[in-house]
Amino acid sequence: MTARGWLLFSLMGVVWGVPYLMIKVAVDAVSPFTVVFTRCALGAVLLLPFALRQGGLGRAVRAHWRPLLAFACIEIIVPWFTLSDAERHLSSSTAGLLIAGVPIVGVAVARFFGDTDRLGPRRAAGLTVGLVGVAVLTAPHLTGGDARSLGEVLLTVLGYATAPLIAVRHLKNVTSLQLTAACLTLAALVYAPAAAVTAPSAMPSAEVLAALAGLGVVCTAVAFVAFLELIKEAGPARATVITYVNPAIAVGAGAVFLHEPLTPGIVTAFALILAGSVLATAGPAAAGEPGDGTSAVRRTDAPHTPDAPRPGDASRTDDASPDAPPPPEALVGMADGPG
């Protein structure tokens, strides 16, 4: 990979690893409604002009408004609120690690919607190991008052794992920029009334304002553009590996900046979820290994397939047809997207 590719990879690892920290800082002072509205509004303001300049946005929305609405709800409108609300009670480290389970849930969701590949022993083991990691992470919270928050994060995980399937099946003719700009605009409009009602009576601190700005500008708009550039530079196979870097950034940022505890349980859960995600989304280790299906992290010399940056990329970014959709299993590892 080129120096530019490594630079973009490092940038994305940080940009999609710190939203949990910024959300935690923001929800201590403003409502989750305000957090989601500000994030979506800033992202829409920055990306919408480029989508309009690209042309065809109105036509794409009219032709695909039903799947666009479903995608926006499942990918942004519901998950970004449930994640923000959950972080009022959960640490950013816990939230980041739970979101790391999206590739595991994605495998199960893809099979529910018709993926006929056999799991095979390695992928089945990955699902089991990953679920054990989630259990290790969540068990200490179940005896306290955080069961609802855990449920909200798991709902976020389910949304992140399901939404790409909508993009693959019904939005393959909508470009990434059009899809992202339209969904962010819709989400901002949906949350505007609630954000106005729950707006803080006094101006938030500079730290909170910086967190809100970072979520909208860096973790949403800039992340979208940078990830597309990373796919072009390094290919979709290497780009997907940031899925396994983000949780470490989330845990480290929480420990350094918010002094969240880095307990043996968290370290153990991180190792189990990471190992489970890699195994569950892996292809056959060698020719002839039965039933492991298609790898979510493809070789770069394999036939080109596009990838899906948060919040959703259904378009091609290499030299082939711009409307060719990626297979569902190529999308299940893109959790994070921007938190």
C-alpha positions as a LaTeX table, in Angstrom:
\begin{tabular}{lrrr}
\hline
Residue & $x$ (\AA) & $y$ (\AA) & $z$ (\AA) \\
\hline
Met1 & 0.00 & 0.00 & 0.00 \\
Thr2 & 1.27 & 3.48 & $-0.85$ \\
Ala3 & 2.19 & 6.16 & 1.68 \\
Arg4 & $-1.03$ & 7.97 & 0.78 \\
Gly5 & $-2.96$ & 4.76 & 1.38 \\
Trp6 & $-1.40$ & 4.31 & 4.83 \\
Leu7 & $-2.17$ & 7.94 & 5.65 \\
Leu8 & $-5.82$ & 7.51 & 4.68 \\
Phe9 & $-6.01$ & 4.20 & 6.54 \\
Ser10 & $-4.62$ & 5.77 & 9.71 \\
Leu11 & $-6.99$ & 8.72 & 9.35 \\
Met12 & $-10.03$ & 6.45 & 9.01 \\
Gly13 & $-8.98$ & 4.29 & 11.94 \\
Val14 & $-9.04$ & 7.39 & 14.14 \\
Val15 & $-12.03$ & 9.14 & 12.54 \\
Trp16 & $-14.30$ & 6.12 & 12.96 \\
Gly17 & $-12.85$ & 5.20 & 16.35 \\
Val18 & $-13.52$ & 8.49 & 18.16 \\
Pro19 & $-17.29$ & 9.10 & 17.59 \\
Tyr20 & $-18.05$ & 7.19 & 20.78 \\
Leu21 & $-15.82$ & 9.54 & 22.77 \\
Met22 & $-17.42$ & 12.61 & 21.19 \\
Ile23 & $-20.94$ & 11.29 & 21.75 \\
Lys24 & $-20.12$ & 10.63 & 25.40 \\
Val25 & $-18.86$ & 14.19 & 25.86 \\
Ala26 & $-21.89$ & 15.68 & 24.06 \\
Val27 & $-24.68$ & 13.73 & 25.81 \\
Asp28 & $-23.43$ & 14.84 & 29.20 \\
Ala29 & $-24.61$ & 18.37 & 28.33 \\
Val30 & $-27.23$ & 18.13 & 25.54 \\
Ser31 & $-30.01$ & 15.72 & 24.66 \\
Pro32 & $-29.50$ & 12.78 & 22.29 \\
Phe33 & $-31.97$ & 14.52 & 19.95 \\
Thr34 & $-29.65$ & 17.52 & 19.74 \\
Val35 & $-26.61$ & 15.31 & 19.19 \\
Val36 & $-28.18$ & 13.46 & 16.26 \\
Phe37 & $-29.68$ & 16.59 & 14.71 \\
Thr38 & $-26.42$ & 18.54 & 14.90 \\
Arg39 & $-24.41$ & 15.68 & 13.46 \\
Cys40 & $-26.82$ & 15.08 & 10.57 \\
Ala41 & $-27.34$ & 18.78 & 9.83 \\
Leu42 & $-23.62$ & 19.52 & 9.64 \\
Gly43 & $-22.97$ & 16.50 & 7.47 \\
Ala44 & $-25.87$ & 17.39 & 5.15 \\
Val45 & $-24.79$ & 21.04 & 4.85 \\
Leu46 & $-21.30$ & 19.95 & 3.81 \\
Leu47 & $-22.26$ & 17.11 & 1.43 \\
Leu48 & $-25.54$ & 18.28 & $-0.09$ \\
Pro49 & $-23.95$ & 20.95 & $-2.35$ \\
Phe50 & $-21.65$ & 18.31 & $-3.86$ \\
Ala51 & $-24.57$ & 15.92 & $-4.37$ \\
Leu52 & $-26.56$ & 18.66 & $-6.11$ \\
Arg53 & $-23.58$ & 19.56 & $-8.26$ \\
Gln54 & $-23.20$ & 15.92 & $-9.25$ \\
Gly55 & $-26.74$ & 16.05 & $-10.67$ \\
Gly56 & $-29.62$ & 13.62 & $-10.56$ \\
Leu57 & $-30.29$ & 13.82 & $-6.80$ \\
Gly58 & $-33.97$ & 14.72 & $-7.15$ \\
Arg59 & $-34.49$ & 12.05 & $-9.79$ \\
Ala60 & $-32.81$ & 9.42 & $-7.60$ \\
Val61 & $-34.92$ & 10.34 & $-4.58$ \\
Arg62 & $-38.18$ & 10.20 & $-6.56$ \\
Ala63 & $-37.31$ & 6.86 & $-8.13$ \\
His64 & $-36.06$ & 5.19 & $-4.93$ \\
Trp65 & $-37.78$ & 7.02 & $-2.09$ \\
Arg66 & $-39.08$ & 3.88 & $-0.36$ \\
Pro67 & $-35.74$ & 2.06 & 0.05 \\
Leu68 & $-34.06$ & 5.41 & 0.75 \\
Leu69 & $-36.50$ & 6.00 & 3.60 \\
Ala70 & $-35.97$ & 2.48 & 4.93 \\
Phe71 & $-32.19$ & 2.82 & 4.69 \\
Ala72 & $-32.20$ & 6.21 & 6.43 \\
Cys73 & $-34.33$ & 4.85 & 9.29 \\
Ile74 & $-32.35$ & 1.65 & 9.81 \\
Glu75 & $-28.89$ & 3.14 & 9.30 \\
Ile76 & $-29.12$ & 6.65 & 10.78 \\
Ile77 & $-32.41$ & 7.84 & 12.26 \\
Val78 & $-32.88$ & 5.01 & 14.76 \\
Pro79 & $-29.31$ & 3.76 & 15.40 \\
Trp80 & $-27.70$ & 7.17 & 15.90 \\
Phe81 & $-30.33$ & 8.06 & 18.50 \\
Thr82 & $-30.21$ & 4.73 & 20.36 \\
Leu83 & $-26.41$ & 4.85 & 20.44 \\
Ser84 & $-26.38$ & 8.44 & 21.73 \\
Asp85 & $-29.05$ & 7.72 & 24.34 \\
Ala86 & $-27.23$ & 4.57 & 25.50 \\
Glu87 & $-24.00$ & 6.49 & 26.07 \\
Arg88 & $-25.71$ & 8.55 & 28.75 \\
His89 & $-25.26$ & 5.46 & 30.93 \\
Leu90 & $-22.59$ & 3.33 & 29.23 \\
Ser91 & $-18.93$ & 4.17 & 28.78 \\
Ser92 & $-17.72$ & 5.04 & 25.30 \\
Ser93 & $-15.41$ & 2.00 & 25.49 \\
Thr94 & $-18.32$ & $-0.38$ & 26.08 \\
Ala95 & $-20.33$ & 1.18 & 23.25 \\
Gly96 & $-17.41$ & 1.00 & 20.83 \\
Leu97 & $-16.70$ & $-2.64$ & 21.63 \\
Leu98 & $-20.35$ & $-3.66$ & 21.27 \\
Ile99 & $-20.54$ & $-1.94$ & 17.88 \\
Ala100 & $-17.52$ & $-4.02$ & 16.89 \\
Gly101 & $-19.89$ & $-6.99$ & 16.87 \\
Val102 & $-21.62$ & $-5.74$ & 13.71 \\
Pro103 & $-19.69$ & $-8.12$ & 11.41 \\
Ile104 & $-20.88$ & $-11.05$ & 13.52 \\
Val105 & $-24.51$ & $-9.93$ & 13.45 \\
Gly106 & $-24.13$ & $-9.11$ & 9.75 \\
Val107 & $-23.32$ & $-12.73$ & 8.95 \\
Ala108 & $-26.46$ & $-13.88$ & 10.76 \\
Val109 & $-28.65$ & $-11.20$ & 9.17 \\
Ala110 & $-27.35$ & $-11.98$ & 5.68 \\
Arg111 & $-28.26$ & $-15.62$ & 6.16 \\
Phe112 & $-31.73$ & $-14.66$ & 7.41 \\
Phe113 & $-32.29$ & $-12.67$ & 4.21 \\
Gly114 & $-31.27$ & $-15.49$ & 1.92 \\
Asp115 & $-27.49$ & $-15.98$ & 2.03 \\
Thr116 & $-27.25$ & $-19.69$ & 1.26 \\
Asp117 & $-23.53$ & $-20.14$ & 1.96 \\
Arg118 & $-22.84$ & $-22.74$ & 4.61 \\
Leu119 & $-21.15$ & $-21.27$ & 7.64 \\
Gly120 & $-18.47$ & $-23.90$ & 7.86 \\
Pro121 & $-16.61$ & $-24.71$ & 11.09 \\
Arg122 & $-14.40$ & $-21.61$ & 11.09 \\
Arg123 & $-17.17$ & $-19.06$ & 10.59 \\
Ala124 & $-19.41$ & $-20.88$ & 13.08 \\
Ala125 & $-16.58$ & $-20.77$ & 15.60 \\
Gly126 & $-16.19$ & $-17.06$ & 14.90 \\
Leu127 & $-19.85$ & $-16.42$ & 15.67 \\
Thr128 & $-19.55$ & $-18.36$ & 18.91 \\
Val129 & $-16.33$ & $-16.64$ & 20.01 \\
Gly130 & $-17.70$ & $-13.20$ & 19.18 \\
Leu131 & $-20.92$ & $-13.83$ & 21.10 \\
Val132 & $-18.88$ & $-14.97$ & 24.10 \\
Gly133 & $-16.99$ & $-11.68$ & 23.89 \\
Val134 & $-20.25$ & $-9.74$ & 23.87 \\
Ala135 & $-21.43$ & $-11.74$ & 26.91 \\
Val136 & $-18.19$ & $-11.01$ & 28.79 \\
Leu137 & $-18.61$ & $-7.31$ & 28.06 \\
Thr138 & $-22.30$ & $-7.01$ & 28.90 \\
Ala139 & $-22.59$ & $-9.32$ & 31.93 \\
Pro140 & $-21.31$ & $-6.76$ & 34.48 \\
His141 & $-23.95$ & $-4.25$ & 33.32 \\
Leu142 & $-26.97$ & $-6.56$ & 33.54 \\
Thr143 & $-27.18$ & $-6.38$ & 37.34 \\
Gly144 & $-27.19$ & $-2.58$ & 37.32 \\
Gly145 & $-29.45$ & $-0.06$ & 35.62 \\
Asp146 & $-27.88$ & $-0.35$ & 32.20 \\
Ala147 & $-29.92$ & $-3.18$ & 30.67 \\
Arg148 & $-31.94$ & $-0.67$ & 28.61 \\
Ser149 & $-28.76$ & 0.99 & 27.38 \\
Leu150 & $-27.31$ & $-2.36$ & 26.34 \\
Gly151 & $-30.51$ & $-3.07$ & 24.44 \\
Glu152 & $-30.20$ & 0.28 & 22.66 \\
Val153 & $-26.65$ & $-0.47$ & 21.55 \\
Leu154 & $-27.65$ & $-3.93$ & 20.36 \\
Leu155 & $-30.49$ & $-2.33$ & 18.39 \\
Thr156 & $-27.87$ & $-0.04$ & 16.84 \\
Val157 & $-25.78$ & $-3.08$ & 15.94 \\
Leu158 & $-28.78$ & $-4.73$ & 14.28 \\
Gly159 & $-29.47$ & $-1.59$ & 12.25 \\
Tyr160 & $-25.86$ & $-1.28$ & 11.10 \\
Ala161 & $-25.85$ & $-4.95$ & 10.08 \\
Thr162 & $-29.17$ & $-4.79$ & 8.20 \\
Ala163 & $-29.08$ & $-1.47$ & 6.35 \\
Pro164 & $-26.34$ & $-2.45$ & 3.85 \\
Leu165 & $-28.58$ & $-5.24$ & 2.56 \\
Ile166 & $-31.14$ & $-2.61$ & 1.56 \\
Ala167 & $-28.45$ & $-0.66$ & $-0.26$ \\
Val168 & $-27.26$ & $-3.77$ & $-2.08$ \\
Arg169 & $-30.68$ & $-4.95$ & $-3.16$ \\
His170 & $-32.60$ & $-1.74$ & $-3.81$ \\
Leu171 & $-30.19$ & 1.22 & $-4.06$ \\
Lys172 & $-27.50$ & $-0.02$ & $-6.42$ \\
Asn173 & $-28.34$ & 2.74 & $-8.93$ \\
Val174 & $-28.00$ & 5.54 & $-6.33$ \\
Thr175 & $-24.50$ & 6.95 & $-5.98$ \\
Ser176 & $-22.81$ & 7.06 & $-2.59$ \\
Leu177 & $-22.91$ & 10.84 & $-2.44$ \\
Gln178 & $-26.60$ & 10.99 & $-3.31$ \\
Leu179 & $-27.47$ & 8.28 & $-0.80$ \\
Thr180 & $-25.51$ & 9.85 & 2.04 \\
Ala181 & $-26.62$ & 13.44 & 1.43 \\
Ala182 & $-30.29$ & 12.47 & 1.08 \\
Cys183 & $-30.31$ & 10.33 & 4.22 \\
Leu184 & $-28.50$ & 12.91 & 6.35 \\
Thr185 & $-30.87$ & 15.64 & 5.16 \\
Leu186 & $-33.92$ & 13.54 & 5.97 \\
Ala187 & $-32.55$ & 12.63 & 9.41 \\
Ala188 & $-31.83$ & 16.29 & 10.20 \\
Leu189 & $-35.40$ & 17.25 & 9.28 \\
Val190 & $-36.83$ & 14.43 & 11.41 \\
Tyr191 & $-34.86$ & 15.44 & 14.49 \\
Ala192 & $-35.16$ & 19.22 & 14.11 \\
Pro193 & $-38.41$ & 19.58 & 16.15 \\
Ala194 & $-37.21$ & 17.39 & 19.04 \\
Ala195 & $-33.83$ & 19.11 & 19.04 \\
Ala196 & $-35.56$ & 22.51 & 19.24 \\
Val197 & $-37.75$ & 21.41 & 22.16 \\
Thr198 & $-34.85$ & 19.89 & 24.11 \\
Ala199 & $-32.28$ & 22.56 & 23.27 \\
Pro200 & $-30.16$ & 23.56 & 26.30 \\
Ser201 & $-31.16$ & 26.77 & 28.05 \\
Ala202 & $-27.54$ & 27.96 & 28.12 \\
Met203 & $-24.76$ & 27.76 & 25.57 \\
Pro204 & $-22.88$ & 24.46 & 26.00 \\
Ser205 & $-19.22$ & 24.54 & 26.88 \\
Ala206 & $-16.53$ & 24.81 & 24.25 \\
Glu207 & $-15.69$ & 21.14 & 24.82 \\
Val208 & $-19.26$ & 20.06 & 24.03 \\
Leu209 & $-19.47$ & 22.33 & 20.97 \\
Ala210 & $-16.19$ & 20.90 & 19.72 \\
Ala211 & $-17.53$ & 17.35 & 20.19 \\
Leu212 & $-20.71$ & 18.18 & 18.24 \\
Ala213 & $-18.72$ & 19.83 & 15.47 \\
Gly214 & $-16.33$ & 16.89 & 15.33 \\
Leu215 & $-19.20$ & 14.43 & 14.99 \\
Gly216 & $-20.79$ & 16.30 & 12.10 \\
Val217 & $-17.77$ & 17.57 & 10.22 \\
Val218 & $-15.06$ & 14.99 & 10.88 \\
Cys219 & $-16.83$ & 11.75 & 11.77 \\
Thr220 & $-19.57$ & 12.12 & 9.15 \\
Ala221 & $-18.71$ & 14.41 & 6.22 \\
Val222 & $-14.90$ & 14.11 & 6.15 \\
Ala223 & $-15.07$ & 10.41 & 7.00 \\
Phe224 & $-17.34$ & 9.77 & 4.04 \\
Val225 & $-14.98$ & 11.46 & 1.58 \\
Ala226 & $-11.83$ & 9.97 & 3.10 \\
Phe227 & $-13.19$ & 6.45 & 3.02 \\
Leu228 & $-14.06$ & 6.72 & $-0.66$ \\
Glu229 & $-10.51$ & 7.89 & $-1.30$ \\
Leu230 & $-9.14$ & 5.00 & 0.74 \\
Ile231 & $-11.09$ & 2.49 & $-1.35$ \\
Lys232 & $-9.75$ & 4.07 & $-4.54$ \\
Glu233 & $-6.18$ & 4.10 & $-3.22$ \\
Ala234 & $-5.94$ & 0.74 & $-1.44$ \\
Gly235 & $-8.91$ & $-1.25$ & $-2.73$ \\
Pro236 & $-11.97$ & $-2.49$ & $-0.84$ \\
Ala237 & $-10.17$ & $-5.46$ & 0.71 \\
Arg238 & $-7.65$ & $-3.43$ & 2.68 \\
Ala239 & $-10.17$ & $-0.67$ & 3.38 \\
Thr240 & $-12.44$ & $-3.05$ & 5.31 \\
Val241 & $-9.66$ & $-3.81$ & 7.80 \\
Ile242 & $-10.39$ & $-0.51$ & 9.59 \\
Thr243 & $-13.41$ & $-2.33$ & 11.03 \\
Tyr244 & $-10.98$ & $-4.18$ & 13.27 \\
Val245 & $-8.95$ & $-1.09$ & 14.20 \\
Asn246 & $-11.81$ & 1.18 & 15.31 \\
Pro247 & $-12.67$ & $-0.67$ & 18.56 \\
Ala248 & $-9.09$ & $-0.33$ & 19.79 \\
Ile249 & $-9.20$ & 3.40 & 19.09 \\
Ala250 & $-12.55$ & 3.67 & 20.91 \\
Val251 & $-11.23$ & 1.88 & 24.00 \\
Gly252 & $-7.97$ & 3.81 & 24.01 \\
Ala253 & $-9.66$ & 7.19 & 23.57 \\
Gly254 & $-12.08$ & 6.46 & 26.40 \\
Ala255 & $-9.25$ & 5.45 & 28.72 \\
Val256 & $-6.99$ & 8.41 & 27.87 \\
Phe257 & $-9.45$ & 11.29 & 27.58 \\
Leu258 & $-12.34$ & 10.21 & 29.82 \\
His259 & $-10.35$ & 8.07 & 32.26 \\
Glu260 & $-12.63$ & 5.11 & 31.65 \\
Pro261 & $-11.36$ & 1.93 & 33.29 \\
Leu262 & $-9.41$ & $-0.50$ & 31.13 \\
Thr263 & $-10.30$ & $-3.66$ & 33.02 \\
Pro264 & $-9.21$ & $-7.23$ & 32.27 \\
Gly265 & $-12.83$ & $-7.93$ & 31.28 \\
Ile266 & $-12.75$ & $-5.20$ & 28.63 \\
Val267 & $-9.42$ & $-6.43$ & 27.26 \\
Thr268 & $-10.72$ & $-10.01$ & 27.15 \\
Ala269 & $-13.96$ & $-8.92$ & 25.47 \\
Phe270 & $-12.04$ & $-6.90$ & 22.89 \\
Ala271 & $-9.85$ & $-9.89$ & 21.99 \\
Leu272 & $-12.84$ & $-12.23$ & 21.71 \\
Ile273 & $-15.01$ & $-9.86$ & 19.66 \\
Leu274 & $-12.10$ & $-9.03$ & 17.34 \\
Ala275 & $-11.20$ & $-12.70$ & 16.83 \\
Gly276 & $-14.85$ & $-13.63$ & 16.33 \\
Ser277 & $-15.39$ & $-10.87$ & 13.77 \\
Val278 & $-12.33$ & $-11.90$ & 11.75 \\
Leu279 & $-13.28$ & $-15.59$ & 11.79 \\
Ala280 & $-17.00$ & $-15.05$ & 11.14 \\
Thr281 & $-16.39$ & $-12.92$ & 8.05 \\
Ala282 & $-13.44$ & $-14.93$ & 6.70 \\
Gly283 & $-13.49$ & $-17.06$ & 3.59 \\
Pro284 & $-11.95$ & $-20.50$ & 3.18 \\
Ala285 & $-8.41$ & $-20.80$ & 4.47 \\
Ala286 & $-7.50$ & $-22.99$ & 1.55 \\
Ala287 & $-9.07$ & $-24.38$ & $-1.57$ \\
Gly288 & $-11.34$ & $-27.22$ & $-0.71$ \\
Glu289 & $-12.38$ & $-26.03$ & 2.75 \\
Pro290 & $-16.12$ & $-26.63$ & 2.70 \\
Gly291 & $-18.84$ & $-24.13$ & 3.13 \\
Asp292 & $-17.08$ & $-21.01$ & 4.34 \\
Gly293 & $-18.68$ & $-18.89$ & 1.67 \\
Thr294 & $-17.24$ & $-15.67$ & 0.36 \\
Ser295 & $-14.87$ & $-13.56$ & 2.38 \\
Ala296 & $-15.95$ & $-10.13$ & 3.57 \\
Val297 & $-12.34$ & $-9.01$ & 3.25 \\
Arg298 & $-11.44$ & $-9.88$ & $-0.31$ \\
Arg299 & $-8.06$ & $-10.24$ & $-1.95$ \\
Thr300 & $-7.15$ & $-7.14$ & $-3.86$ \\
Asp301 & $-6.34$ & $-9.16$ & $-6.96$ \\
Ala302 & $-9.81$ & $-10.74$ & $-7.00$ \\
Pro303 & $-12.62$ & $-9.36$ & $-9.21$ \\
His304 & $-13.32$ & $-5.83$ & $-8.06$ \\
Thr305 & $-16.26$ & $-5.26$ & $-5.72$ \\
Pro306 & $-17.21$ & $-1.95$ & $-4.17$ \\
Asp307 & $-17.58$ & $-1.37$ & $-0.49$ \\
Ala308 & $-20.00$ & 0.55 & 1.68 \\
Pro309 & $-18.77$ & 3.48 & 3.78 \\
Arg310 & $-20.91$ & 4.77 & 6.60 \\
Pro311 & $-23.60$ & 5.74 & 6.20 \\
Gly312 & $-23.86$ & 3.42 & 3.22 \\
Asp313 & $-22.18$ & 3.12 & $-0.15$ \\
Ala314 & $-23.96$ & 1.24 & $-2.86$ \\
Ser315 & $-21.83$ & 2.49 & $-5.74$ \\
Arg316 & $-18.64$ & 1.32 & $-7.32$ \\
Thr317 & $-15.45$ & 3.24 & $-6.75$ \\
Asp318 & $-13.05$ & 1.47 & $-9.08$ \\
Asp319 & $-12.84$ & 1.10 & $-12.84$ \\
Ala320 & $-15.88$ & $-1.10$ & $-13.40$ \\
Ser321 & $-19.55$ & $-0.28$ & $-13.81$ \\
Pro322 & $-20.63$ & 2.36 & $-11.27$ \\
Asp323 & $-23.93$ & 0.64 & $-10.64$ \\
Ala324 & $-22.71$ & $-2.87$ & $-9.91$ \\
Pro325 & $-23.70$ & $-3.80$ & $-6.33$ \\
Pro326 & $-21.38$ & $-5.47$ & $-3.83$ \\
Pro327 & $-22.42$ & $-8.81$ & $-2.39$ \\
Pro328 & $-24.01$ & $-8.65$ & 1.08 \\
Glu329 & $-21.09$ & $-10.42$ & 2.68 \\
Ala330 & $-18.78$ & $-7.64$ & 1.48 \\
Leu331 & $-20.73$ & $-5.17$ & 3.57 \\
Val332 & $-21.17$ & $-6.88$ & 6.90 \\
Gly333 & $-17.85$ & $-5.67$ & 8.24 \\
Met334 & $-18.45$ & $-1.95$ & 7.72 \\
Ala335 & $-19.67$ & $-1.16$ & 11.19 \\
Asp336 & $-18.80$ & 1.95 & 11.93 \\
Gly337 & $-18.95$ & 3.78 & 10.04 \\
Pro338 & $-19.17$ & 6.92 & 11.91 \\
Gly339 & $-20.56$ & 5.58 & 15.10 \\
\hline
\end{tabular}
